Amino acid sequence: MGIYVIRMPDIGEGIAEVELVAWHVQPGDTVAEDQPIADVMTDKATVEIPAHVPGKVLALGGAVGQVLAVGAELVRLEVEGEGNLKENQAPAPASQAPAAIESVAKSPAAAVPAPAAPAPAPAPAPAPASDRSAALRAAAVARHPGERPLASPAVRRAAQDRGIDLRFVHGSGPAGQIRHEDLDAYVAGAGQPVGQGGSQYVQRHGEEQIPVIGLRRKIAQKMQEAKRRIPHFSYVEEIDVTELEQLRQRLNQLHGATRGKLTLLPFLARAMVLALRDFPQINARYDDEAGTVTRYEAVHLGVATQTDAGLMVPVLRHAESLDLWNCAAGIVRVAEGARTGKAAREELSGSTITLTSLGALGGIASTPVINHPEVAIVGVNRMVQRPMFGSDGQVVARQLMNLSSSFDHRVVDGMDAARFIQAMRALLETPALLFVE
């Protein structure tokens, strides 16, 4: 038998380090060749790392959330034959050594005798009743949903009579069993009975620390970098989308069954594409380190997408070349790819401007954060029906929606931003113009 070390491979694109986001194996598991063993995250995507050879897992090279350099030890396997780790081979440098190795190797040569167990400490003297009551009140905790507190039938009846929810009472008995004195301590200071205000008014003292890892860490870093580097300014405009909504519904009646249903997003994307022709400085990316702005003729539209792991911005490439239905299908495709983790790597970078929408949760106005290194983002707010005065002075019901957009003030002047949004407004309020070249 030999030892085979799988090291973090070079996955290209100049990536020097990755973040470990998931393990698919644990020490003691037997793995087959090409079986996935871990997921790592780069700046652009999550990558699955397979086993090179079959074997038994001896050790893992790090904990979830740890950053590993290319070449660092990822997994150590016990394999048939010699393996790739010689007995006299020097250990990996500290920068590549795992933070904690969970080894299941139990050879006598590697065994280390455990230190003798310390003598048990003498039982502490009982605390005074007043001190004990204070300690119980301080230790009151909320249990996990579905966890049944341990208590005798008599204690449960007493708690019910006194209106106490046992989930929030600390038990001082064996295995956390709740006693009558625990109920007294709880009423005295740790909480209040249900009958005196309801369980929603009970004091809660639970805390939970959640490590910021994986995509959540990337989002945090990207948002912090965007706000640190980019001097944002926002512009909000109200748009009458009554005619646009009527057109959308009519097109869905005529072609929805054969060409797919249309949402407002492809209409907004089309209006952006047409308006950007007169404002090329907005369809751009700013390299603030090199001091250069790159303007693009192609509109590679970033589609802000909420996933279970967090916000992602997949890219619909060449939106300027797509009709409404192809644009709608493309938006659905890239958004679904991001949500399921199946988006191609080239679909997760390279956008030139971003469209973001929270749908029915869009609120009245927002201040979206620019997707660095882009220089603009257009946000869509909730559509509402409100009374408006018509051209004849009569009050009529109209469908209104705000566009809340943010711009990089280093590259885009306020006047140009306002004119760009007004150009989009003209196109959306007279939707026939979306089809006129």
N, C-alpha and C positions, 0 to 999 in steps of 0.2 A: 504493500500500500504506500501511496505517496501523497504529498500535499500539493494542491494546485491553487494558485492565487489568481483570482479574476480581478483585474485592475480597471479603474475607470477609463473607458476608451476615449479616444479623441473623436468627437462627433462632428467635427468640421466647423466651418464659419468662424475660425479664430477663437473659439470658446476655450478658455483656460480653466474654468471651474464651473461646477454645477451644484444645485441644491438637491439633497436627497429628500424626496417627498413621500415615498412609500416603499415598504418591503413586501415582497410576495412570498418570502421564505423565512424560516427561523432556524436557529441551530438545532441540529438533529434531523432536519428534513432531508429527504433524498430527492435530488433534482435530475431531470433528463437534459440532454443536450438541446439547446435552443429554448428551454423553458424560461419564461420571464422570471427574473429574480428581484428586480428593483425598478422603480420609476424615479427619474431625475428630471429636474426642470432647468432649462436654460433661460435666457432672456426672452426667448420667442415661443417655446413649446415644451411640452412634457415628452420625454423620450423613455422608451422601455428598454431596459438592458437585459439581454438573455444570457443564459449560462453557455459557456464555450464547450464544456465537456460534462458528462454525467458524473455524479458523485454525491457525497454526503456533506451537508453544510456543517462546518466546524465553528465558524466565527463570522460575524457581520462586521463590516468596516466602519460603522458609524450609526448614529441615531437619526431618526426622521427630523428634518430641519437643519441638519449639519451641512455645511458647504464643503465639497470635496474637490480637490484639484485633479486635473487630468493626470492619470498615472497612479493615483492613490489606490490603496488596497480597498476593494469593494466587498468581496466575499472570499473566504478561505474554504476550500473543499478537500475532503479526503477522497482520493480517486484510486482506481486500479493502476498499477505501474508506478513509475517514478514521480510523476507530477512535474511541476516546473519550479519548485522551491527546494533547493538543496539544503542538506543539514548544516553545512558550514557557510551558508549564504548569510551575508550581513543583514540585519533587520532594516526595514524601510526607514528613511529619515523621519524625524519627528513631524515635519510638515505634512507627511503623507500617512503617518500612523493613525489608525482609527482612534477615536476618542475613547471608546470602551469596547473591548472585544469580549463577546459572549461565547466562550469556548465550551464545547461539549467533549473535547478530547479528555480521556480519563486514563491515559497510560501511566504506570507506576512511576516512570521517570519524571513525568511532569507534575505528579501530585505534590501538593504542598500541605504539610500537616496543619490542621486548623488549630488556632490557639485555644488553650483550655478555657472553658466557660467560667466567667467570674462567679464567685460565690454569691448566692442570692442576698440582696440587701434586706435588712430587717424590716418588717412591716411597719409603716409609719403609724404613729399614734393617731387615734381618731381626732379629727378637727372639731372644734367647738361648733355647735349647731348653727350659730349665726354665720361663721365663716363658710360652713358647708353649703348653706342656703345660697350665699352670694356666689360661690363657685358654680353651683348648679345653674343659677340664672345666667351667669356669664357663658356657660357652655351650651346653652340651648341652641339646637341646630335644626335646620329643615332637612327632611329626608328626601331621597330621590322619588319622583313620581312612581307610584305602584309599590313602593317598599312598605311592608306592613310592620308597624312598630310591635315590639315584643312586650306584652303585658298580660297579666292574669285577668280572668273574667271579672273579678271584683274591681280591679283598677279600671277596666274598660267601662263598667257601669258607673263608677264614680266620675270618670271623665265625662261620660255622656250626660250625667245629671248636672255637672258643673259647666257644661258647654265648652269643654276643652278639646281641641283637635290634637290627638296624640302624635300626629306627624311632626309637630313642632316642639315636642317635649323631650328633653334629654333624659335618658335612663341611666341611673347610677348602679343598677343591679348587675348581676352576671350577664355577659353577652349583651349589655345595653338594655336589660329589662327595666321597664318603667314601674316605679313603686309609688305608693300613696304619697310619700314625702316629696317625690319629684313633682307631683301635681301641685302640692302646696308651694314648692319653690317657684314653679312656673307662674302660678297666680300671683305670688308675692312680687314678682319683678320681671320675669322673662317674657311674659306675654299677657293677654287678657282673654277671658273666656269668650266663646262664640256668642253667648247670650248677651254680652255687653258690647256688641258692635259687629260681630261676624268675623269669620276667619280671615277675610280680606284685610282686617285691621291688625292682625297679629304681627308683632315685630319679627323680622327675618334677619338672619345674621350670616347666611351662606355667602361664600365667595368662590369664584372660579377663575383660575388663570388659564388663558387660552394662548398657546404659542402662535405667533404670527409666522407662518411658514408657507412654502409653496407659492401658489398663485397669489394668495393674500399678501405675502411679503412683497412680491413683484409689483402688485397694485400700489401698495403703500409707498414703495420706493419711487415708482413712476409719478404718482400724484405729488409727492413731496418735491421731486425734481422739477416737475412742470410748474408748480407754484413758486419755487425758489428762483427758477431761471426766467420765467415769462411774466412780464408786466401785463396782467390781464385787464381788459375792460369789456363790459357787457353792454349789449344793446337789445332792448325788448320792443317788439312791434306787434300790434293787434292786426289780425288778418280776417277778413270776411270770406269764409270758405263755403258759403251756402251753395253757390253754383258748382263749385268743385265737388262737394259732397253729392249733389244731385247727379253730376256726371259720373262719379264713381259708382253710385248705386245703379245707374242705367247701364253702364258697361258690364257690371256684374250680372245684371239680369240677362243681357244679350249674350255674353261670352263666358260667364263664370263657370258654366258646366264643362266647357271645352278648353278654355285657356287659363282657368284658374281665377280665384277671387283676388281682387285688388284692395289693398289697404291704402291709406294716405301716403305711406312712405315712398312708393315709386313716383307719385306725383311730385312730392317734395324733392326727391333726387333729381327728377327731370328739370324742375325749376332751378335747382342749384347748378346743374350742368350748363343750362342756357345763360344764367346770370354770370357765371364765372368767365364766360367768353369776354366780357367787358371789364372784368376785375381779375386779371391774371395774378396779381400780387397776393390774392387771397388763397388761390390754389397753389400753395407753395410750402416748402420746408426750410427752416432757418437753422443753419449750423452756426451757433453762436461762438464756438471755439475757433472755427476758421473765419468767421465774419462774412459768410456768404449766404445768399438767399437763392434757392433753386426753384424756379417757376416751372410748372408742368402743363403741357397741353392736354395730356391724359388726365382724367379724373378718376383716381383710385379711391373709391369712397369707403371710409371706415364706418362700420355699422356697430355702434356701441351695443353690446349684448350682455344681459345679465345671465350668469350661469350659476350652478350650485356652488362652484368654487369661488365665484366673484366676477367682477366686471372684466370682459374681454372685448377687443375691437378687431374682429375679423374684417377682411378687406374684399370689397367687390371691385374687381379690376375693370377698367375701361367702362365706367358707367356711362360715359358720353356716347357709347356705341350701342346702347341697349334701348329697346322700346319699353313701354310700360310693363308688359307681361314678362319679358325677359328680365327686366330689372326686379320685378316682384319676386320671380322665381330665384334670382340670384341672391337677393337679400335673405330669403328663407333658407337657401342652401348654406350660405356661409354662417348664418346665425345658428342653424341646427348643428353644423359641424363644430362650432365653438362649444355649444352646450353638451354635446356628446363626446367631446375630446377627439373627434375624427377629422378636424380641420387640417388641411395640408399646411406645411410649414410656410409656404409662400403666401398663404391666405391670412397669416397672422402678423404681417409687417408690410410696410411700404405704402401706407395710405397717405393721401395728400390733403384730405379734408375729412372731417368726421360728422356724421349725423347721429344724434342721440334723441331717444324718445322713451318716456315712461308710460306711454299710452294713457289709459284712464287715470293713472296716478300722477300725471304730469304736472298737476298744480296750476297755479295762475302764471307764475314766472319762476325762472331758475337762473343760476349763474354757472353754467357747465365749465369744467376744467379742460383746457386745451390738451389734446393728445400730442405731447411733445414728440418730435420737433416740428409738428404742423403749426400753422399760425392762425387757424380759425376752427371753430366748432359751432354747428347750428343745432339748437335744441328745440324740440317740439313740445308744447304744453297741451293741456287738456282742452278738447273742443266742448264748448258750451253754447246753449241757445239763450239769447237775450233779446229784449225788445230794442229796436233801433228805429230812428226816423228815416223814412224813405225819401226819395227825391221829391215826392208830392206832399211831403209833410206828414204823411200818415205813419202811425207806429206799426211796424211789421216785425215778425220774428225772424232773426238771422242766426246762422251758425258762425260763431267767432272762435278764434284760436290765436294764441300768442306764439311767436317765435322768440326764443331767448337764446342769444348767440354771444359767444366770447371771441375776442381777437387779441393777437399779440401786438401791443402798441409800439413795439420796436419796428415792426414791419408794416402794419396796417394803420393808417390814419383814421380818426373817428369819422370824418366826412365820407371816406371811401367805404367804411363799414356800413354806415347808414344808407348810402346809395345802393350798396349790394343787397341789403335786406329789402329795400324799397323795390328793387328790380324783381326780387323773388315775389314780393307781395303783388306787384302788377301782374305777373304771370299766373299766380294762384287765384287771384280774384277774377281774372278773365281767362279761364282754363283753355279756351280755344287757342290762345297764343302758345301753349305748350307744344302744339303740333304744327306751328308755322315756322318755317326756316327763313 
